[in-house]
């Protein structure tokens, strides 16, 4: 079943999106954005833990990725490896190194082509290119278990081509029916609905989330503080998301989720028993969450209330202000409320046990991120020039598709796409494709619902390899 909970989680500050932009491997979605593609959500496993596992299957433990190039000469291709991983029963530390080879190879090539006579100084000049600090990045992360139900994560990273380090601190605490999370980052990295990255000098959040109940009712509370003017992490843009401006914001949300099978073929023990000349063997599905053919309908509906507790520049009544060379046309309301909802249809053929032709799956999900903006758009068909692109996007229902097809054995091709059903602010008329992610997954039967995912986003021009556990 395609995840419905992102409908509520997208309104808060802790929904993580996978990205090779940083060593940490994730960026926060700008609150108030439409729910992201399911294939874009970051893994529950920390990046350092992923590299520790993935390194066993790659030569020398080196994992490639493809990200936005800080400069043309550095290139987009990166190599990552886990250098150190000491651990005890309640503590571990990971040291990750990253290397961009394009500049080094082109510099050495130019040096060799320009050499007329080989001397010792020539060899020293070539060796000197390996000491260029802009080629390297390093990340350090440590997690300690404070109590059986509490843990503290501290991480820092330094990119050789940038002056400023990134720091992050996260505290997790589990209650019987709730999760409490406190996070702080300086700077905090966010990604908006158009795939643009933003740095916020200081970002602090505290969240209380209820666990899913049998009735499908779920709620959460959160408070967040931003300090400093946001700026684009790469490239230049003219419209800043209003949620990233300085201020303190409190949010409360609730949702009710329900799912019903139209039909389902339950797995029986005899289905996984294979008789051979050597005896009887058990052959379960490659993924425990894809073991039963079925057709189902599910839906979620909820509401959210937002309050900005401290007045700031974003409350100026002129509706337009400049921060450096950036500006925004969105007026941030001190108090607001809204409704959201999603409905999803799922069809699966096959049990995902055989080598070929045993899995074809389609998920189609309709998202309405903001009922209020949708109603305003219906009754006011003309779009005002002062309307921000984020409001225009929120007023548009989104249709998300997830298509999965078994290639061979545990290997599955997956395509995530999002279609907007109304014209966009960029002038596109009628339904149009907004986002797309292509991926190949290798399911790990021993982990029941674990898989190695290699994905690429044409829109963001990024791709990486991840380990994902108990996620669809």
C-alpha positions as CSV (number, residue, x, y, z in Angstrom):
1,X,0.0,0.0,0.0
2,X,1.4,3.4,-0.9
3,X,2.1,5.4,2.2
4,X,-0.8,7.6,3.2
5,X,0.9,9.1,6.3
6,X,3.0,11.5,4.3
7,X,-0.2,13.5,3.9
8,X,0.2,14.7,7.5
9,X,3.9,14.3,7.9
10,X,4.6,16.7,5.0
11,X,3.2,19.6,7.1
12,X,5.9,19.2,9.7
13,X,9.7,19.8,9.7
14,X,11.0,16.2,10.1
15,X,10.0,14.5,6.9
16,X,13.3,13.4,5.4
17,X,14.0,13.1,1.6
18,X,16.9,11.1,0.3
19,X,19.7,13.1,-1.3
20,X,23.4,12.7,-2.1
21,X,23.8,16.4,-1.6
22,X,25.2,15.8,1.8
23,X,27.1,12.9,3.4
24,X,24.3,12.4,5.9
25,X,22.1,11.3,2.9
26,X,18.9,13.3,3.7
27,X,17.3,16.7,3.6
28,X,14.1,17.9,5.3
29,X,11.1,18.6,3.1
30,X,9.9,22.2,3.4
31,X,6.8,22.1,5.6
32,X,3.5,22.7,3.7
33,X,4.7,21.2,0.5
34,X,2.7,18.5,-1.3
35,X,3.4,15.0,-0.1
36,X,6.6,13.7,-1.8
37,X,6.9,10.6,-4.0
38,X,7.2,7.5,-1.9
39,X,10.4,6.6,-3.6
40,X,12.0,9.9,-2.5
41,X,11.6,9.3,1.2
42,X,14.8,8.7,3.1
43,X,15.6,5.3,4.5
44,X,15.0,4.7,8.2
45,X,18.5,3.4,8.5
46,X,21.1,6.1,9.0
47,X,23.5,6.7,6.1
48,X,26.5,5.5,8.1
49,X,24.7,2.2,8.9
50,X,23.8,1.8,5.3
51,X,27.4,2.2,4.1
52,X,28.5,-0.4,6.7
53,X,26.1,-2.9,5.2
54,X,26.4,-1.9,1.5
55,X,30.2,-2.0,1.7
56,X,30.1,-5.8,1.9
57,X,28.8,-6.0,-1.7
58,X,30.9,-3.4,-3.4
59,X,34.6,-3.5,-4.4
60,X,36.7,-2.1,-1.5
61,X,33.5,-1.0,0.2
62,X,33.2,2.0,-2.2
63,X,29.6,3.1,-3.0
64,X,29.0,5.5,-5.9
65,X,26.5,8.4,-6.1
66,X,25.5,11.2,-8.4
67,X,24.7,14.6,-7.2
68,X,24.5,18.3,-8.1
69,X,28.0,19.5,-9.0
70,X,29.3,22.4,-6.7
71,X,31.3,23.4,-9.7
72,X,31.7,22.1,-13.2
73,X,35.3,21.1,-12.7
74,X,34.5,19.0,-9.6
75,X,31.8,17.0,-11.4
76,X,28.7,15.3,-10.2
77,X,30.1,11.8,-9.7
78,X,31.0,10.9,-6.0
79,X,32.5,7.9,-4.3
80,X,31.8,7.2,-0.6
81,X,33.2,4.7,1.9
82,X,33.1,4.0,5.6
83,X,36.6,4.6,7.0
84,X,36.0,3.7,10.7
85,X,33.1,2.0,12.6
86,X,34.1,1.3,16.2
87,X,31.2,0.2,18.4
88,X,30.2,-1.2,21.8
89,X,27.0,-2.6,23.1
90,X,25.4,0.9,23.5
91,X,27.5,3.2,21.4
92,X,28.9,3.4,17.9
93,X,30.8,5.8,15.7
94,X,31.1,6.1,11.9
95,X,33.6,8.1,9.9
96,X,32.7,8.5,6.2
97,X,34.9,9.8,3.4
98,X,33.7,11.1,0.1
99,X,35.8,11.7,-3.1
100,X,35.0,13.5,-6.4
101,X,37.4,12.0,-9.0
102,X,36.6,14.2,-12.0
103,X,38.8,17.2,-11.1
104,X,41.7,15.0,-10.1
105,X,41.6,12.9,-13.3
106,X,41.3,16.0,-15.6
107,X,44.1,17.8,-13.7
108,X,46.5,14.8,-14.0
109,X,45.6,14.4,-17.7
110,X,46.4,18.0,-18.4
111,X,49.7,17.8,-16.4
112,X,50.8,14.7,-18.3
113,X,49.9,16.2,-21.7
114,X,51.9,19.3,-21.0
115,X,55.1,17.4,-19.9
116,X,57.9,17.6,-22.4
117,X,60.5,15.9,-20.2
118,X,59.9,13.8,-17.1
119,X,61.6,15.0,-14.0
120,X,61.2,14.6,-10.3
121,X,59.5,18.0,-10.0
122,X,56.9,16.7,-12.5
123,X,56.1,13.7,-10.4
124,X,55.7,16.1,-7.4
125,X,53.4,18.3,-9.3
126,X,51.2,15.4,-10.2
127,X,51.2,14.1,-6.6
128,X,50.2,17.6,-5.5
129,X,46.9,17.2,-7.2
130,X,45.9,14.5,-4.7
131,X,46.2,17.0,-1.9
132,X,43.5,19.3,-3.3
133,X,41.1,19.5,-0.4
134,X,38.2,20.5,-2.6
135,X,38.1,16.8,-3.8
136,X,37.3,15.4,-0.4
137,X,34.5,15.5,2.1
138,X,34.3,13.9,5.5
139,X,31.5,13.1,7.9
140,X,31.5,11.9,11.5
141,X,28.5,10.5,13.2
142,X,28.0,9.0,16.7
143,X,25.0,7.4,18.4
144,X,24.7,6.5,22.0
145,X,21.9,4.6,23.8
146,X,21.1,6.7,26.9
147,X,18.2,4.4,28.0
148,X,16.6,1.3,26.5
149,X,14.0,3.7,25.0
150,X,16.2,6.8,24.4
151,X,19.1,7.5,22.0
152,X,21.3,10.5,21.1
153,X,22.7,11.1,17.6
154,X,25.4,13.7,16.9
155,X,26.9,14.2,13.4
156,X,29.1,16.7,11.7
157,X,30.5,16.9,8.1
158,X,32.9,19.1,6.2
159,X,32.9,19.5,2.4
160,X,36.3,20.5,1.0
161,X,34.8,22.9,-1.5
162,X,32.8,24.8,1.2
163,X,33.9,26.8,4.2
164,X,31.2,26.0,6.7
165,X,30.6,22.7,8.4
166,X,27.3,21.1,8.9
167,X,26.2,19.9,12.4
168,X,23.2,18.0,13.5
169,X,21.9,16.7,16.9
170,X,18.9,14.4,17.4
171,X,17.4,13.0,20.5
172,X,14.9,10.1,20.2
173,X,12.6,8.8,23.0
174,X,10.0,6.1,22.8
175,X,6.9,6.0,25.0
176,X,4.4,3.2,25.1
177,X,2.1,4.9,22.5
178,X,4.1,7.9,21.4
179,X,7.5,8.9,19.9
180,X,9.2,12.1,21.0
181,X,11.9,13.6,18.7
182,X,14.1,16.7,19.2
183,X,16.3,17.8,16.4
184,X,18.7,20.7,15.9
185,X,20.8,21.5,12.8
186,X,23.1,24.4,11.9
187,X,22.7,24.9,9.1
188,X,19.5,22.9,8.4
189,X,19.2,21.6,4.8
190,X,15.7,21.7,3.3
191,X,14.3,20.8,-0.1
192,X,11.2,22.4,-1.6
193,X,8.6,21.0,-4.0
194,X,10.6,22.1,-7.0
195,X,13.8,20.2,-5.9
196,X,15.7,23.3,-4.8
197,X,17.9,23.1,-1.7
198,X,17.8,25.7,1.0
199,X,20.2,26.3,4.0
200,X,18.6,27.7,7.2
201,X,21.4,29.0,9.6
202,X,19.7,27.4,12.6
203,X,16.8,25.0,12.7
204,X,15.4,23.4,16.0
205,X,12.3,21.3,16.3
206,X,10.4,19.2,18.9
207,X,7.7,16.7,18.0
208,X,5.3,14.3,19.7
209,X,3.8,11.7,17.4
210,X,1.2,9.1,18.4
211,X,1.7,5.5,17.1
212,X,-0.8,4.1,14.7
213,X,-3.9,2.7,16.5
214,X,-6.3,-0.1,15.6
215,X,-8.9,2.5,14.8
216,X,-6.6,4.4,12.4
217,X,-6.6,7.6,14.4
218,X,-3.3,9.4,14.7
219,X,-2.2,12.8,15.9
220,X,1.0,14.8,16.4
221,X,2.2,18.1,17.9
222,X,5.3,20.0,17.0
223,X,7.1,23.3,17.7
224,X,9.8,24.6,15.5
225,X,12.2,27.6,15.5
226,X,14.2,29.0,12.6
227,X,17.0,31.6,13.1
228,X,18.7,33.5,10.3
229,X,17.8,34.3,6.7
230,X,17.5,31.2,4.4
231,X,19.6,31.1,1.3
232,X,19.8,28.7,-1.7
233,X,22.3,25.9,-1.2
234,X,23.0,25.7,-4.9
235,X,21.9,28.1,-7.6
236,X,19.9,31.3,-7.3
237,X,16.2,31.6,-7.0
238,X,13.8,34.5,-6.3
239,X,11.1,33.0,-4.2
240,X,11.8,31.7,-0.7
241,X,9.4,29.3,1.0
242,X,7.7,31.3,3.8
243,X,8.1,28.4,6.3
244,X,11.9,28.9,6.2
245,X,11.9,32.5,7.5
246,X,12.9,33.3,11.1
247,X,10.2,32.6,13.7
248,X,8.7,30.1,16.1
249,X,5.9,27.9,14.8
250,X,3.6,25.5,16.6
251,X,1.5,22.9,14.8
252,X,-1.1,20.3,15.8
253,X,-2.6,17.7,13.4
254,X,-4.8,14.7,13.4
255,X,-5.7,12.1,10.8
256,X,-8.0,9.1,10.4
257,X,-6.8,6.3,8.1
258,X,-8.8,3.3,6.8
259,X,-8.1,0.4,4.4
260,X,-10.3,-2.3,3.0
261,X,-9.4,-5.2,0.7
262,X,-11.5,-5.8,-2.3
263,X,-10.0,-9.2,-2.6
264,X,-6.9,-10.9,-1.3
265,X,-5.3,-14.4,-1.7
266,X,-3.9,-15.3,1.7
267,X,-0.6,-17.0,1.9
268,X,-0.7,-20.6,3.3
269,X,2.1,-22.6,4.6
270,X,1.9,-25.1,1.8
271,X,2.5,-22.3,-0.7
272,X,6.0,-21.8,0.6
273,X,6.9,-25.5,1.0
274,X,8.9,-26.8,-2.0
275,X,9.4,-30.5,-2.4
276,X,12.6,-31.7,-4.1
277,X,14.6,-34.9,-4.3
278,X,16.7,-33.7,-1.4
279,X,13.7,-33.0,0.8
280,X,11.3,-30.2,1.6
281,X,12.5,-26.6,1.6
282,X,10.8,-23.4,2.6
283,X,10.8,-20.6,0.0
284,X,9.2,-17.5,1.3
285,X,8.5,-14.3,-0.6
286,X,11.5,-12.1,-1.4
287,X,9.6,-9.3,0.5
288,X,7.2,-10.1,3.3
289,X,5.1,-7.1,2.4
290,X,4.6,-8.2,-1.2
291,X,3.7,-11.8,-0.5
292,X,0.0,-11.7,-1.2
293,X,-1.8,-10.8,-4.4
294,X,-4.7,-8.4,-3.7
295,X,-6.7,-5.4,-4.6
296,X,-7.4,-2.8,-2.0
297,X,-8.7,0.7,-1.4
298,X,-7.5,3.0,1.4
299,X,-7.9,6.6,2.4
300,X,-6.9,9.2,5.0
301,X,-8.4,12.5,6.0
302,X,-7.2,14.9,8.6
303,X,-6.8,18.5,9.7
304,X,-4.0,20.8,10.8
305,X,-3.7,24.0,12.8
306,X,-0.7,26.3,12.6
307,X,0.3,29.2,14.8
308,X,3.3,31.5,14.4
309,X,4.2,32.5,17.9
310,X,6.7,35.3,17.2
311,X,6.3,38.1,14.9
312,X,9.0,38.7,12.3
313,X,9.8,40.1,8.9
314,X,7.4,37.6,7.3
315,X,4.4,39.4,8.8
316,X,5.1,42.7,7.0
317,X,1.8,43.7,5.3
318,X,3.3,44.8,2.0
319,X,3.3,41.2,0.9
320,X,6.8,41.5,-0.6
321,X,10.2,41.8,1.1
322,X,13.8,41.3,0.2
323,X,16.4,39.3,2.0
324,X,19.7,39.9,0.3
325,X,19.0,39.3,-3.3
326,X,16.0,37.1,-2.6
327,X,12.4,38.0,-2.2
328,X,9.1,36.4,-1.3
329,X,5.5,37.3,-2.1
330,X,3.9,35.0,0.5
331,X,2.4,36.6,3.6
332,X,2.7,34.2,6.6
333,X,-0.6,34.2,8.6
334,X,-0.2,34.2,12.4
335,X,-3.0,31.5,12.8
336,X,-4.3,29.2,10.2
337,X,-6.1,25.8,9.8
338,X,-6.7,23.4,6.9
339,X,-7.9,20.0,5.9
340,X,-6.1,17.4,3.8
341,X,-6.8,14.0,2.4
342,X,-5.7,11.1,0.2
343,X,-7.3,8.1,-1.4
344,X,-5.4,5.2,-2.9
345,X,-6.1,2.1,-5.0
346,X,-3.7,-0.9,-5.1
347,X,-3.5,-3.9,-7.4
348,X,-0.9,-6.6,-7.1
349,X,-0.5,-9.7,-9.2
350,X,1.9,-12.5,-8.0
351,X,3.5,-13.6,-4.8
352,X,7.1,-12.4,-5.5
353,X,8.5,-15.9,-4.8
354,X,9.4,-17.3,-8.3
355,X,12.3,-16.2,-10.5
356,X,10.2,-14.6,-13.2
357,X,6.8,-13.0,-13.8
358,X,5.7,-13.2,-10.2
359,X,5.2,-9.5,-9.3
360,X,3.3,-6.8,-11.1
361,X,2.0,-4.0,-8.8
362,X,0.3,-0.6,-9.3
363,X,-0.6,2.0,-6.7
364,X,-2.6,5.1,-7.7
365,X,-3.0,7.8,-5.0
366,X,-4.9,11.1,-5.2
367,X,-3.6,13.7,-2.8
368,X,-5.4,16.9,-1.8
369,X,-2.8,18.8,0.3
370,X,-4.9,21.9,1.2
371,X,-8.7,21.9,1.0
372,X,-8.8,25.7,1.6
373,X,-6.6,26.6,-1.3
374,X,-8.4,24.2,-3.6
375,X,-11.8,25.8,-2.7
376,X,-10.4,29.2,-3.3
377,X,-9.0,28.1,-6.7
378,X,-12.4,26.6,-7.7
379,X,-14.4,29.7,-6.9
380,X,-11.7,32.2,-8.2
381,X,-10.5,30.7,-11.4
382,X,-8.2,33.6,-12.3
383,X,-4.8,33.4,-10.4
384,X,-3.7,36.7,-8.9
385,X,-0.2,37.8,-9.7
386,X,0.6,38.0,-6.0
387,X,-0.3,34.3,-5.5
388,X,2.9,32.3,-4.7
389,X,3.8,29.3,-6.7
390,X,3.6,27.2,-3.5
391,X,-0.1,28.2,-3.0
392,X,-0.8,27.4,-6.6
393,X,0.8,23.9,-6.2
394,X,-1.1,23.2,-3.0
395,X,-4.4,24.0,-4.7
396,X,-3.7,21.4,-7.3
397,X,-4.8,17.8,-6.7
398,X,-1.9,15.4,-7.3
399,X,-2.1,12.0,-8.7
400,X,0.7,9.7,-7.7
401,X,1.6,6.4,-9.4
402,X,3.9,3.6,-8.3
403,X,4.5,0.8,-10.8
404,X,6.6,-2.2,-9.9
405,X,7.6,-5.1,-12.1
406,X,9.8,-8.0,-11.3
407,X,12.8,-8.3,-13.6
408,X,14.4,-11.5,-12.3
409,X,14.5,-13.1,-8.9
410,X,14.7,-10.4,-6.2
411,X,15.3,-7.6,-8.7
412,X,12.4,-5.2,-9.3
413,X,12.0,-2.2,-11.6
414,X,10.1,0.6,-9.9
415,X,8.7,3.9,-11.3
416,X,7.3,6.6,-9.0
417,X,5.6,9.6,-10.7
418,X,3.4,12.5,-9.8
419,X,0.9,14.2,-12.1
420,X,-0.6,17.6,-11.4
421,X,-4.2,17.8,-12.6
422,X,-4.5,21.6,-13.1
423,X,-2.3,24.2,-14.9
424,X,0.9,25.2,-13.2
425,X,2.4,28.6,-12.3
426,X,5.1,28.0,-15.0
427,X,2.4,28.0,-17.8
428,X,1.9,24.3,-18.3
429,X,-1.7,23.7,-19.3
430,X,-3.9,20.7,-18.2
431,X,-2.6,17.6,-16.4
432,X,1.2,17.4,-16.6
433,X,4.1,15.4,-15.1
434,X,5.6,17.1,-12.1
435,X,8.1,14.6,-10.8
436,X,9.6,11.2,-11.6
437,X,12.0,8.7,-9.9
438,X,13.3,5.5,-11.5
439,X,14.8,2.8,-9.4
440,X,16.0,-0.8,-9.3
441,X,15.5,-2.7,-6.1
442,X,17.2,-5.8,-4.9
443,X,15.1,-7.4,-2.1
444,X,16.9,-9.2,0.7
445,X,15.0,-12.3,1.7
446,X,16.8,-12.7,5.0
447,X,15.7,-9.2,6.2
448,X,12.0,-10.1,5.4
449,X,11.4,-6.6,4.1
450,X,14.8,-5.1,3.4
451,X,16.1,-4.0,0.0
452,X,19.0,-2.3,-1.7
453,X,17.7,0.6,-3.8
454,X,19.5,2.3,-6.7
455,X,17.4,5.4,-7.7
456,X,17.7,8.3,-10.1
457,X,15.7,11.5,-10.2
458,X,15.7,13.2,-13.6
459,X,14.2,16.4,-12.2
460,X,16.8,16.8,-9.5
461,X,19.6,15.1,-11.6
462,X,20.6,13.0,-8.6
463,X,21.0,9.4,-7.8
464,X,22.3,7.1,-5.1
465,X,22.3,3.6,-3.6
466,X,20.5,3.0,-0.3
467,X,19.5,0.3,2.1
468,X,15.9,0.5,3.1
469,X,14.2,-1.6,5.8
470,X,10.5,-2.3,6.4
471,X,9.4,0.3,3.8
472,X,7.3,0.0,0.8
